[in-house]
Amino acid sequence: MVFSSLSFLLLFLPVAVLGYVLIPNRFANAWLLAMSLWFYWTGDSKHIGLLLATIGIAWLAGILLENCRSNRIRGIILMVGVAALLILMSYFKYWAFILENINAIFHRNLLVPEIAFPIGISFFIFQAISYMADVFRGEKIIKNPIDMALYIAFFPQLIAGPIVRYHDIAKYLDVQYRKPRLQNFADGMYRFCIGLSKKVLIANQIGGAADIVFSVRNISEFSVLYTWLGAVAYTLQIYFDFSGYSDMAIGLGKCFGFEFLENFNYPYAADSIRDFWRRWHMSLSGFFRDYVYIPLGGNRCSAGRWILNMMVVWLLTGIWHGADWTYILWGVCYGLLLIIERFLSSWTAKIPSPIKHFLTMVIVTLLWTMFRADSLNQAAEYYRNMVGIGAVGFVDRALLFQFRNFALLLTVGILFSLPVMPWLHKKFLVGKAAAALNVVEGMGLLACTIASVSYIYMGSYNPFLYFMF
């Protein structure tokens, strides 16, 4: 069950909201937990035990940390708890990948098991780690196991984020703090509809263009711009898909009185790689910054140590995204780019902002191509074609055909990936113009929501990028 499905929109969500409104406050968290477990069960019943085990490990570690007075023992408890969770995640995400590479490198014939990938494991494992780390740093523990389970398993952010860190959400676990209010529900559903529209009307549709290009077996039979069309389409798809799910998660959280931090801030408006990662998947960037980069020493160290810290963080970032060399190299490339960018900052500061923005987006698009490719070999083939090596020309009939089909969608995608709406709100901040803009925006969103539900009902292309999670 995903947010952009009829079963969620017409069955699960109405039941969850109605029950939350009608039951007494003292049962509110238990109700939300029951609904969250139902949500996970419908999508991945085989691994619900893994989710419960993760919750149990984090809860037990928190109790032990709270009751231990020795800093040395507390450190050991934290390390054991984190190691247990990382071992669980590594088995499901990376064990088959490790065995395959051992076989390839050392010419062995080890049996590679088929391990089903648990949905959302990267998110709920990181939230459990966040809880243990924050308790170690002095945050109060969650004594009630129901509240503990709700923090990790709460369905809005369970399978696709954002990564909700404990110290950001702790106060909202108190039912009295988040009394249900009509305005909260209205604001939450408004945000949810924005995310649904981004996912269904833009990401899903543009994703069709990306899949057409990336499914080509021999890309050298096509033109340079045809290859770039697929790369740009995927660049837009992954943004609207992931940010759309984040919008829906934030909106659903607000409906139930939870305030999740923002996860995206128009990353395609960035004028540097550093700026891009301050805007893209901010919950992941913040997690690695606070729990890996700063404990390693951050930038308060020698240049050599700082480079090492950066490469460790970005290697882990690549690994987190999936068990494939494309993801690992993708993360390493970003680490190297950020290091280079820092050392060239005095020179790049002189470059006009529009040029920096263009160069940043070229780099981001090229790296998304690696991220999307099935293998490093396929990525290399696409890169050769993108620079004209082996391509049949600059333009071909396939490009013209696909461009006619997707030109409007690509234009809409590019337009709304930039902060157009904030600019309009700022320009028409007061008076009748602002009121008129709000009415137009509301009516437009209503139309988009109806269209989204219609597309889902008709069974249109509706992928969920599981590989990222």
Backbone torsions as a table, in degrees:
resi	resn	phi	psi	omega
1	MET	NA	120.5	176.3
2	VAL	-119.6	164.9	-174.4
3	PHE	-60.7	-34.3	-177.9
4	SER	-93.1	50.8	177.9
5	SER	-134.7	151.7	-179.3
6	LEU	-64.9	-36.3	-179.3
7	SER	-62.1	-34.7	178.2
8	PHE	-75.5	-47.7	-173.5
9	LEU	-69.0	-38.0	-172.0
10	LEU	-103.1	-13.9	-179.7
11	LEU	-121.8	-62.8	-172.3
12	PHE	-62.4	-53.4	-174.6
13	LEU	-62.4	-45.9	176.9
14	PRO	-59.6	-40.4	179.4
15	VAL	-65.4	-44.2	-178.8
16	ALA	-62.1	-45.3	-178.2
17	VAL	-68.8	-46.5	-178.2
18	LEU	-61.2	-45.2	178.8
19	GLY	-63.2	-40.3	-179.0
20	TYR	-63.4	-36.7	-178.5
21	VAL	-74.6	-35.7	-171.3
22	LEU	-87.6	-31.8	-174.5
23	ILE	-77.6	155.7	176.6
24	PRO	-60.9	151.8	-176.9
25	ASN	-56.0	-35.6	-174.9
26	ARG	-67.6	-16.0	178.6
27	PHE	-105.2	4.6	-172.9
28	ALA	-61.8	-46.6	-179.5
29	ASN	-65.9	-38.6	178.1
30	ALA	-63.1	-39.9	178.5
31	TRP	-63.3	-47.7	-179.7
32	LEU	-63.6	-35.6	176.9
33	LEU	-65.9	-44.8	179.1
34	ALA	-60.1	-42.4	179.2
35	MET	-66.7	-36.9	-179.7
36	SER	-67.2	-40.5	178.0
37	LEU	-68.0	-36.8	174.8
38	TRP	-62.2	-43.6	179.5
39	PHE	-57.9	-47.0	-179.3
40	TYR	-69.7	-38.3	-178.5
41	TRP	-60.3	-39.9	-178.2
42	THR	-66.2	-27.1	-177.8
43	GLY	-97.1	-27.9	-173.9
44	ASP	-158.3	67.1	-175.7
45	SER	-63.5	-28.0	-176.7
46	LYS	-66.6	-24.2	-173.8
47	HIS	-113.1	15.0	178.3
48	ILE	-66.1	-28.5	175.3
49	GLY	-63.6	-36.9	177.0
50	LEU	-64.4	-41.5	176.8
51	LEU	-61.1	-45.5	-179.9
52	LEU	-66.7	-36.9	177.6
53	ALA	-64.5	-40.5	177.3
54	THR	-60.6	-44.5	177.9
55	ILE	-60.9	-45.3	-178.3
56	GLY	-63.5	-42.0	179.3
57	ILE	-62.3	-45.8	-178.9
58	ALA	-65.3	-42.0	-178.7
59	TRP	-64.9	-45.3	179.5
60	LEU	-64.7	-42.8	178.8
61	ALA	-61.4	-38.8	178.0
62	GLY	-62.0	-43.4	178.8
63	ILE	-62.8	-44.5	179.5
64	LEU	-63.6	-40.5	178.6
65	LEU	-64.9	-38.5	-178.7
66	GLU	-66.9	-35.4	-173.1
67	ASN	-96.6	0.0	179.6
68	CYS	-100.4	135.1	-177.9
69	ARG	-102.5	-14.2	-179.9
70	SER	-84.8	120.2	179.7
71	ASN	-61.9	-34.3	179.7
72	ARG	-65.7	-46.3	179.3
73	ILE	-66.2	-38.6	178.7
74	ARG	-62.2	-39.0	177.2
75	GLY	-63.1	-39.6	178.4
76	ILE	-65.6	-41.8	178.8
77	ILE	-60.0	-45.2	179.8
78	LEU	-61.8	-46.2	-178.8
79	MET	-62.9	-40.6	179.7
80	VAL	-66.0	-43.9	179.7
81	GLY	-62.6	-46.7	179.4
82	VAL	-64.3	-43.2	-179.7
83	ALA	-62.1	-40.8	-179.9
84	ALA	-61.3	-43.3	-179.7
85	LEU	-68.9	-40.9	179.6
86	LEU	-67.4	-34.3	176.4
87	ILE	-64.8	-42.9	176.8
88	LEU	-59.1	-48.7	-179.1
89	MET	-64.3	-41.2	-177.7
90	SER	-64.7	-37.8	179.4
91	TYR	-61.4	-50.0	-175.6
92	PHE	-73.1	-34.2	-175.0
93	LYS	-92.9	-32.7	-166.1
94	TYR	-124.0	-13.1	-172.9
95	TRP	-61.9	-45.7	178.8
96	ALA	-63.0	-39.7	178.8
97	PHE	-62.7	-41.6	179.4
98	ILE	-64.0	-45.4	-179.1
99	LEU	-64.9	-40.4	178.5
100	GLU	-60.5	-40.4	-179.0
101	ASN	-74.2	-33.0	174.4
102	ILE	-62.9	-43.8	178.1
103	ASN	-61.2	-42.0	-176.7
104	ALA	-71.4	-41.1	-174.7
105	ILE	-78.8	-43.1	-173.9
106	PHE	-103.3	8.7	177.3
107	HIS	54.7	44.4	176.8
108	ARG	-97.8	176.0	179.0
109	ASN	-132.4	48.4	179.1
110	LEU	-68.6	143.2	178.7
111	LEU	-70.2	125.2	178.7
112	VAL	-101.3	109.2	-176.7
113	PRO	-72.1	153.5	173.2
114	GLU	-88.9	105.4	-175.8
115	ILE	-106.5	117.0	178.5
116	ALA	-66.9	135.6	-176.2
117	PHE	-85.2	119.2	179.2
118	PRO	-69.5	129.2	-179.8
119	ILE	-63.6	131.5	173.1
120	GLY	75.4	10.7	-174.0
121	ILE	-60.3	-37.7	-178.5
122	SER	-64.4	-32.5	-178.9
123	PHE	-77.9	-49.5	-175.5
124	PHE	-73.5	-26.9	174.4
125	ILE	-66.9	-44.5	-179.8
126	PHE	-65.3	-34.2	177.7
127	GLN	-68.8	-36.6	176.2
128	ALA	-65.4	-40.5	176.9
129	ILE	-63.6	-41.1	178.0
130	SER	-58.6	-42.2	179.6
131	TYR	-61.0	-49.8	-178.3
132	MET	-63.4	-41.7	180.0
133	ALA	-65.2	-40.3	-179.0
134	ASP	-70.5	-36.7	175.1
135	VAL	-65.1	-41.2	177.0
136	PHE	-58.5	-34.7	-178.9
137	ARG	-83.8	-3.8	174.2
138	GLY	121.9	-3.5	177.2
139	GLU	-67.6	150.3	177.9
140	LYS	-68.4	144.9	-179.8
141	ILE	-78.2	163.4	171.7
142	ILE	-94.4	109.5	-176.7
143	LYS	-78.6	-36.4	-177.3
144	ASN	-79.8	119.5	-178.1
145	PRO	-62.6	-26.7	177.1
146	ILE	-66.6	-44.0	177.5
147	ASP	-64.1	-38.8	178.8
148	MET	-62.2	-46.3	-179.6
149	ALA	-65.1	-37.4	179.8
150	LEU	-65.2	-40.1	179.5
151	TYR	-56.8	-43.5	-176.1
152	ILE	-84.6	-36.0	-170.8
153	ALA	-102.7	4.1	-177.1
154	PHE	-53.8	121.5	-165.6
155	PHE	-61.7	-30.9	-179.1
156	PRO	-57.5	-37.1	-176.7
157	GLN	-113.4	12.2	-170.5
158	LEU	-69.9	-43.0	-170.7
159	ILE	-106.5	-14.9	-177.2
160	ALA	-142.2	17.2	176.3
161	GLY	76.4	-171.9	5.6
162	PRO	-68.4	163.1	175.2
163	ILE	-71.2	114.1	-176.1
164	VAL	-98.0	111.2	-178.5
165	ARG	-81.2	147.6	-171.0
166	TYR	-59.0	-46.0	-175.2
167	HIS	-67.3	-16.3	177.4
168	ASP	-85.7	-21.1	-171.3
169	ILE	-119.0	-6.5	-171.1
170	ALA	-53.7	-45.2	-174.8
171	LYS	-66.2	-26.2	-177.3
172	TYR	-77.6	-10.2	176.0
173	LEU	-73.4	-14.2	174.4
174	ASP	-81.6	114.0	-176.4
175	VAL	-58.1	-36.7	-178.2
176	GLN	-64.8	-25.6	-177.8
177	TYR	-75.4	-26.7	-173.9
178	ARG	-119.2	56.3	178.0
179	LYS	-56.4	133.8	-178.5
180	PRO	-63.7	130.0	179.4
181	ARG	-130.6	144.3	-177.9
182	LEU	-60.3	-39.1	-178.6
183	GLN	-64.8	-38.6	176.8
184	ASN	-60.2	-44.4	-179.1
185	PHE	-65.4	-42.6	179.9
186	ALA	-62.8	-46.0	179.2
187	ASP	-63.4	-40.6	-179.3
188	GLY	-65.0	-44.0	180.0
189	MET	-68.2	-32.7	176.2
190	TYR	-61.6	-46.6	179.7
191	ARG	-67.1	-38.3	178.5
192	PHE	-61.0	-42.2	-179.0
193	CYS	-67.0	-33.4	174.6
194	ILE	-61.5	-47.9	-179.6
195	GLY	-64.1	-41.5	179.1
196	LEU	-61.2	-42.5	179.7
197	SER	-65.9	-41.5	177.8
198	LYS	-61.3	-41.8	-177.8
199	LYS	-69.5	-51.4	-170.6
200	VAL	-81.7	-44.7	-172.4
201	LEU	-85.6	-23.9	-178.5
202	ILE	-113.0	-59.6	-175.2
203	ALA	-59.5	-49.3	-177.6
204	ASN	-62.8	-40.1	-176.5
205	GLN	-72.3	-46.3	178.4
206	ILE	-67.5	-29.7	177.4
207	GLY	-58.6	-28.9	176.6
208	GLY	-61.8	-40.7	178.2
209	ALA	-65.8	-42.7	179.5
210	ALA	-62.1	-42.7	-178.6
211	ASP	-66.0	-36.9	179.0
212	ILE	-60.6	-46.4	-177.2
213	VAL	-71.7	-44.8	-175.7
214	PHE	-76.9	-9.2	176.2
215	SER	-87.5	-6.0	179.5
216	VAL	-66.0	130.2	-177.8
217	ARG	-76.2	-36.9	-179.4
218	ASN	-126.7	90.5	-174.7
219	ILE	-67.1	-19.5	-179.5
220	SER	-68.4	-10.9	175.8
221	GLU	-81.7	-0.5	-178.3
222	PHE	-121.4	174.2	-172.2
223	SER	-85.1	170.3	177.6
224	VAL	-60.1	-51.3	-175.8
225	LEU	-68.9	-26.3	175.4
226	TYR	-64.1	-40.5	177.9
227	THR	-66.3	-42.8	177.8
228	TRP	-64.7	-33.1	177.0
229	LEU	-58.7	-45.3	178.4
230	GLY	-64.6	-39.7	-179.3
231	ALA	-65.8	-44.0	179.3
232	VAL	-66.6	-40.4	179.2
233	ALA	-61.0	-42.8	179.3
234	TYR	-68.7	-36.6	177.4
235	THR	-58.0	-41.0	178.1
236	LEU	-75.6	-39.4	-179.5
237	GLN	-59.8	-48.1	-174.6
238	ILE	-67.3	-32.4	177.6
239	TYR	-68.6	-51.5	-175.8
240	PHE	-70.8	-30.0	176.2
241	ASP	-67.3	-53.3	-174.4
242	PHE	-72.9	-44.4	179.2
243	SER	-68.8	-31.1	176.2
244	GLY	-63.9	-44.1	176.5
245	TYR	-64.2	-37.4	177.9
246	SER	-64.9	-41.7	176.7
247	ASP	-60.4	-43.6	179.7
248	MET	-64.5	-40.1	179.1
249	ALA	-64.7	-45.1	179.2
250	ILE	-62.7	-41.5	178.7
251	GLY	-65.3	-43.9	178.8
252	LEU	-64.0	-40.4	177.0
253	GLY	-58.6	-43.4	-179.8
254	LYS	-64.1	-36.0	177.8
255	CYS	-56.8	-33.3	-178.7
256	PHE	-102.0	12.8	174.5
257	GLY	91.1	5.4	179.4
258	PHE	-95.7	140.7	177.2
259	GLU	-111.8	103.6	176.6
260	PHE	-88.9	145.7	177.5
261	LEU	-70.9	154.6	178.7
262	GLU	-64.4	150.4	-178.0
263	ASN	-115.4	-21.5	179.6
264	PHE	-137.5	142.4	178.1
265	ASN	-139.1	67.7	179.5
266	TYR	47.7	63.2	-177.3
267	PRO	-62.9	-24.7	-178.7
268	TYR	-81.6	5.3	170.7
269	ALA	-96.4	1.8	-176.1
270	ALA	-67.9	149.5	177.2
271	ASP	-115.0	16.4	174.1
272	SER	-161.5	162.9	177.6
273	ILE	-65.4	-39.5	177.8
274	ARG	-61.5	-43.4	178.9
275	ASP	-64.5	-38.2	178.4
276	PHE	-58.2	-46.2	-177.2
277	TRP	-79.1	-8.3	168.5
278	ARG	-80.6	-14.5	-175.7
279	ARG	-112.9	-23.8	-175.1
280	TRP	-96.5	130.3	175.5
281	HIS	43.1	58.8	-172.0
282	MET	-64.4	-26.6	178.9
283	SER	-68.7	-35.7	177.0
284	LEU	-71.5	-44.5	178.7
285	SER	-59.3	-43.1	179.2
286	GLY	-65.3	-37.0	178.8
287	PHE	-62.3	-51.6	-179.2
288	PHE	-65.7	-33.9	178.3
289	ARG	-64.1	-49.1	-172.5
290	ASP	-79.7	-30.5	-173.1
291	TYR	-108.4	-8.7	178.4
292	VAL	-127.4	-59.1	-172.9
293	TYR	-62.2	-51.7	-179.0
294	ILE	-66.3	-45.6	176.1
295	PRO	-59.3	-28.9	176.8
296	LEU	-73.9	-14.8	-179.3
297	GLY	124.6	-9.3	177.5
298	GLY	56.3	-134.1	177.6
299	ASN	-105.9	8.2	178.2
300	ARG	-91.3	62.0	-177.0
301	CYS	-162.2	-175.9	179.2
302	SER	-66.5	161.4	-179.7
303	ALA	-60.3	-41.0	179.8
304	GLY	-63.0	-43.7	179.9
305	ARG	-67.7	-37.0	178.3
306	TRP	-62.6	-42.2	177.9
307	ILE	-60.5	-43.8	177.8
308	LEU	-60.9	-45.1	179.3
309	ASN	-59.0	-43.9	-179.6
310	MET	-63.3	-44.4	-177.5
311	MET	-68.2	-35.6	176.4
312	VAL	-62.0	-47.5	-178.5
313	VAL	-60.7	-45.3	-175.0
314	TRP	-79.0	-26.1	170.2
315	LEU	-64.0	-45.0	178.1
316	LEU	-64.9	-36.4	178.2
317	THR	-62.3	-44.0	177.4
318	GLY	-63.6	-44.6	179.9
319	ILE	-62.6	-38.8	-179.1
320	TRP	-57.9	-35.8	-175.3
321	HIS	-72.6	-22.1	177.9
322	GLY	164.3	164.4	-178.2
323	ALA	-92.4	80.0	178.1
324	ASP	-161.0	147.0	-179.0
325	TRP	-65.1	-24.9	177.5
326	THR	-63.7	-41.8	179.0
327	TYR	-68.8	-40.9	-178.8
328	ILE	-64.1	-47.6	179.2
329	LEU	-66.0	-35.4	175.2
330	TRP	-56.8	-47.4	178.9
331	GLY	-65.7	-42.2	178.8
332	VAL	-61.5	-41.7	179.4
333	CYS	-60.8	-42.0	178.5
334	TYR	-65.3	-38.8	176.2
335	GLY	-60.4	-46.3	179.1
336	LEU	-63.4	-41.3	-179.8
337	LEU	-63.3	-40.9	179.6
338	LEU	-66.5	-37.2	177.0
339	ILE	-65.7	-48.0	179.3
340	ILE	-60.9	-43.0	-178.6
341	GLU	-60.6	-38.6	179.5
342	ARG	-65.8	-43.6	-177.8
343	PHE	-72.3	-19.9	178.5
344	LEU	-103.3	12.6	-172.9
345	SER	-59.6	-36.8	-179.6
346	SER	-66.6	-29.8	178.4
347	TRP	-82.1	-43.3	-177.8
348	THR	-69.0	-22.0	178.8
349	ALA	-62.6	-22.5	-178.4
350	LYS	-84.8	-10.9	-178.5
351	ILE	-79.2	133.6	177.7
352	PRO	-56.7	143.9	-175.2
353	SER	-57.6	-42.2	178.8
354	PRO	-59.5	-37.6	179.2
355	ILE	-68.4	-41.8	178.4
356	LYS	-62.8	-39.6	178.5
357	HIS	-63.7	-44.0	179.7
358	PHE	-62.2	-46.3	-179.4
359	LEU	-64.2	-39.5	178.0
360	THR	-60.6	-44.3	-178.2
361	MET	-70.4	-31.0	175.0
362	VAL	-63.3	-46.3	179.9
363	ILE	-63.0	-45.8	-179.8
364	VAL	-60.3	-43.7	179.9
365	THR	-64.3	-41.7	178.2
366	LEU	-62.2	-40.7	-179.2
367	LEU	-74.3	-31.2	173.1
368	TRP	-64.8	-30.0	176.6
369	THR	-61.7	-43.4	176.0
370	MET	-63.6	-41.8	-178.7
371	PHE	-61.1	-38.5	-177.1
372	ARG	-81.0	-26.0	-174.9
373	ALA	-63.2	149.0	179.9
374	ASP	-73.7	-22.0	-178.4
375	SER	-158.4	168.3	176.7
376	LEU	-65.0	-33.8	178.1
377	ASN	-64.0	-42.9	178.1
378	GLN	-65.3	-40.2	177.7
379	ALA	-60.0	-43.3	179.3
380	ALA	-62.7	-40.2	177.4
381	GLU	-61.7	-41.6	179.5
382	TYR	-67.6	-40.5	179.1
383	TYR	-63.1	-40.3	178.0
384	ARG	-61.8	-42.7	-179.8
385	ASN	-67.6	-34.7	-177.6
386	MET	-67.8	-23.2	177.4
387	VAL	-105.4	7.4	172.9
388	GLY	92.6	5.7	-179.7
389	ILE	-84.7	107.5	179.2
390	GLY	89.7	-9.9	-179.6
391	ALA	-69.5	156.2	-177.6
392	VAL	-78.9	-7.4	-179.7
393	GLY	158.4	-172.9	-179.0
394	PHE	-84.8	-36.8	-179.4
395	VAL	-133.9	145.3	174.4
396	ASP	-141.7	177.5	-177.0
397	ARG	-66.3	-35.3	179.0
398	ALA	-60.5	-40.7	177.5
399	LEU	-62.3	-49.5	-177.5
400	LEU	-60.4	-39.5	179.5
401	PHE	-65.3	-50.6	-178.7
402	GLN	-67.9	-33.9	-179.9
403	PHE	-66.5	-38.1	176.9
404	ARG	-62.2	-37.0	-178.9
405	ASN	-72.4	-34.5	-169.5
406	PHE	-117.7	4.2	-175.5
407	ALA	-59.0	-45.8	-178.8
408	LEU	-63.5	-44.6	179.5
409	LEU	-62.7	-43.0	179.0
410	LEU	-62.6	-40.4	178.8
411	THR	-63.9	-46.3	178.3
412	VAL	-62.4	-42.7	-179.7
413	GLY	-61.9	-46.8	179.2
414	ILE	-62.9	-42.6	-178.0
415	LEU	-61.2	-48.7	-174.9
416	PHE	-85.4	-4.4	170.7
417	SER	-80.4	-9.2	177.8
418	LEU	-105.3	158.2	-175.0
419	PRO	-74.5	60.4	-180.0
420	VAL	-70.8	-48.3	-177.4
421	MET	-64.4	-44.5	174.3
422	PRO	-58.1	-35.6	178.2
423	TRP	-65.7	-42.2	178.9
424	LEU	-65.3	-41.4	178.5
425	HIS	-63.5	-38.0	178.9
426	LYS	-69.7	-37.9	-178.5
427	LYS	-70.3	-36.9	179.6
428	PHE	-111.5	58.2	-170.2
429	LEU	-72.2	-35.1	-174.2
430	VAL	-131.2	167.4	171.8
431	GLY	80.5	-165.6	-176.0
432	LYS	-65.7	-32.4	-179.6
433	ALA	-61.9	-40.8	178.9
434	ALA	-65.5	-42.4	178.8
435	ALA	-63.4	-41.3	179.5
436	ALA	-65.0	-39.8	179.0
437	LEU	-63.2	-41.1	179.2
438	ASN	-63.3	-39.9	178.9
439	VAL	-65.2	-47.6	180.0
440	VAL	-61.3	-42.6	180.0
441	GLU	-63.7	-42.8	179.1
442	GLY	-64.7	-43.3	178.8
443	MET	-66.7	-38.8	178.3
444	GLY	-63.6	-41.1	179.6
445	LEU	-67.1	-37.8	176.7
446	LEU	-60.7	-44.6	179.0
447	ALA	-64.0	-40.8	179.3
448	CYS	-65.4	-37.9	179.7
449	THR	-66.1	-44.1	177.8
450	ILE	-61.7	-43.5	178.8
451	ALA	-63.1	-39.7	179.8
452	SER	-62.2	-47.1	179.3
453	VAL	-62.9	-36.5	178.6
454	SER	-64.7	-43.3	177.9
455	TYR	-61.2	-43.7	179.9
456	ILE	-63.5	-42.4	-179.3
457	TYR	-61.9	-37.4	-179.3
458	MET	-77.5	-2.7	177.3
459	GLY	72.9	36.0	-179.4
460	SER	-72.2	169.7	-179.6
461	TYR	-53.2	119.0	-172.5
462	ASN	-143.4	66.1	-177.0
463	PRO	-75.0	158.2	171.6
464	PHE	-125.3	123.6	-171.6
465	LEU	-77.0	70.4	-177.4
466	TYR	-57.5	-32.8	-173.0
467	PHE	-61.1	-19.2	-178.6
468	MET	-80.5	-11.7	-167.7
469	PHE	-117.7	NA	NA
